[in-house]
Amino acid sequence: LSPDAQIVIFTFEGDLWKVAAEGGLATRLTSMQGNEVRARVSPDGKWLAFSNDQMGNQDVYVMPLAGGAIKQLTFHEAYDQVDSWSWDSKFIYFTSDRYNRSSGFKVSVEGGSPVRLFGNYFNTVHSVYEHPGTGELFFNETWESRSEYDRKRYKGAYNPDIQSFNLKTNEFKVYTDYLGKDLWVSIDRNGKIYFASDELNNEYNLYTFEG
């Protein structure tokens, strides 16, 4: 969804398409080899980031949302999966298995070498999302939320919780302690946190925090 809530970007037959939020005729945005997935629009509404596997593994790409040249940003043989944008629209956060089992990285929209986010603190980081006010980076860190999110009713030691780490203060927080799955954080411009959980009825529902 675009920041102004006017456009929906979706994947169909391996390409990216856009359609007005109220419905209507869809327009194809990409026609690359391979599959374009995980589309994310920058907060300023100018850029569209996505992952594509035309080289046999997923890399991060970016293009103007209005249409134009597509630029490849990562070139590693690992799988680089787009998660989200920084709020200044200058960096793309992505998950990669190029180091450990899964790590969080960021790369500039201009290109250059990706930066690993957390050093040796965490080993299964994914689904990174930046808080617009506190500077915290939210994420999940278990294999259950990384690759087994479709395993229903899991309860156990590898249950994913909503976690954050602040790179400026080195402060680590855990926001949930449910024995099942809390995952897929997203945060709006005002800092309100949303996530999915199966706590209520063993099915994924949308949750937020009050207070």
N, C-alpha and C positions, 0 to 999 in steps of 0.2 A: 504494500500500500504506500502511495506517495505521501509525503508529510502533510500536504493539504487535503488528503483523503479524497482526491478527485480521480486518481488513476490506480488501477489494480494491475500488477505485473504478475504473469503466471507462465509456467512451463507447459508446452503442449507439443507432442511429437518431437521432443528434444530441442526445441527452440523457445525463445522468450517472446511473449506477446504482451500487448497492453490493451486495456479496455476501460472505458469510463466506469466509475464506481456505480453509476445508476444503470449500467448495462448498455448494450448496443453492439456495433460492429467492432471486432477485435482486429488489431493491426500487428503484423509480425515485426519484431525488433531485430532479431538475429537469424542467420541462416548458416551458421558455422558447421563444420564437421563435428561429430560427437554430440554430446548433450550439454545444454546450458541449464543450470539449476541454481537454486539458492539465491535468487535475485534479491538485492537490497538497495533501496534508494537512499541517497545521502540526505542528511537533515536539511541542507539548503535546497534540495530538490533538483540539483543540476546533474548528478551523476548516478549511474546504475552500475553496481558491482555484482558479479556473479562468478560461479565456478563452471569450468568447461573441461571435458576429458578427451579432447581431440588428439592429444599426445599420448593417450593411454592411461594417464593419471589426471586427476583434477588440478587445475591451476586457477589462480585468481585473475580475472579480467575486469576492465572498467570501460564504460562508454558514456557519452553524453546522453542524458535521459531523452532529450529532444531528437536524438539520432545523430549519427556521425561515426567516426573511426573508432574501432575497438582496439584497446591497448592491453597487452599481456603484462601482468605485474609480477608473477612468480613463475619460476622455471625449474623447480626442484622435481625430482622423480617421485616424491611423496605425494599424497593426496592433500591438497590445500582447499579447504571448504569454508566459504565465506560465512561469517557469523553476523557482523553488524558494522556500523560506522562509528567513528568518533564524532562527538557533537559539533566539532568545528569543521566537519566534512573533509578533513585533511588525511585521515588514516582509515584503513579498512582492517578490522579485526577478523582473523581467520583461525581455524583449527587445522593442525597439520600433524601427521605422524612421522615427520622427518627427524624428530628427537623424542626419545622415549616412546611410549605407546600413543600419547596424544598430548599436544602442547598448544598453548595459545600464542599467537603471533600477531604483529601488526605490520602493515606495509603502507608506504605513502602512496597517495593517489597519483603522484608524479613518477612513481617507480623507485628503484633502488633496492638495497638489501633489506629483507624482512628482519624484524627485531623480535626475539623471544621475550615474552612478557615477564615470566616469573622465575627465571633461573632454575634453581634446583628445589624450589619449594614444593611443587606439585607435579605429579606424573601422569595424570589422565585428564588434563584440563580440556574443556570444550565449551561451546556455546557462550562465548565471551560477550558481555554487554556493558557499556560504560554508563555510569551514573552522571547526569548532567551537572549536579551540584557538588557532590562529595568527592568526586574523583575516584571512587571505588570502581573496580572492575568485577562484575558479577560473573559467575560461571558455575558449571557442574564439574564434578571430578570423580565419577565412577564409571565403570564399564557398563553398568545397567542403563545409564542415561546416554552413553556414547553410542552403543550399538545394539542394546537389548531393550530399547524403549517400547517395543511392541510386545514384550513379555508381560502379560497382565498379572496383577495381584502378587507381584514379588514383594516379599517382606524379608529383610535380612541385613547382614553386615555391609553389603555393598549398595544399600539404598542411597540414591542421590538426594542431597539437600541443597538449598539455595545458599551459596557462599559468596563472599567477596574478599578482595585483597586490595589495599590502597598502596600503590607503589611509592607514594610520597611519604607516608607515615609508617609503612610496614605493618599496618594494622589488619589483622585477619578476623573476619566475622562469619558466624554461621547463623542464618536467619530462620531455619526450620529444623525440627528434630523428629519429624514423622518417620515411622519405621518403613513406610513405603516410598513412593517416588514423588519427589518435588523437582521439577525440571523446566527447561525452556524459558528462562527469564527474558522479559522485555521491559523497557522502561520508557515512559513518555517524557515529553519535554519538561514537565513540572516535577519530575523525579518520582512519580508513582510507579511502583513495581508490580508487574503482573507475572504470573507463572502458572504452569499446569501442575495438577496434583490429582492422584486417585484416592485421596483420603476419605472422601464422603461416601462413595458407592463403588469403589474399585474400578471406576472409569475415569479417564482424564477429563477434568473440568477446569475452568479458568478461575484463578484465585488472585487476591491482592491482600495487602496488609492495611489494617486500620490502625492509625496511631503509630 
